[in-house]
Amino acid sequence: MEEKREHAVSLVNRQTLTLQGVEHVDNFDDDTIVLNTTLGSLTIRGHNLRIQTLDLETGLFVAVGEFESIVYGKKRPPSGDSSNAWKKIWR
């Protein structure tokens, strides 16, 4: 059984963002970064955003810039939960 990584967020002076539990970067530009984390999607907005560190093996992510918002999307169901797939089929 795969061990679930811990998820943690640290924002220092709205200029340095450190995350633990990042699984994938979906999209990024100077104003928006969209990540997939152990707790679901995470959208980061601001200005002059730059990714400094991305280590998907450990889940470590560090970005710098002028951060305005950090917003979580809906939490994903556990990977073994097939009930949502059936709900979508029978709608």
Buried (B, 14 or more C-beta within 10 A) or exposed (E): EEEEBEBEBEBEEEEBBBBBBBBEBEEBEEBEBBBBBBBBBBBBBBEEBEBEEBEEEEBBBBBBBEBEEBEEBEEBEEEEEEEEEEEEEEE
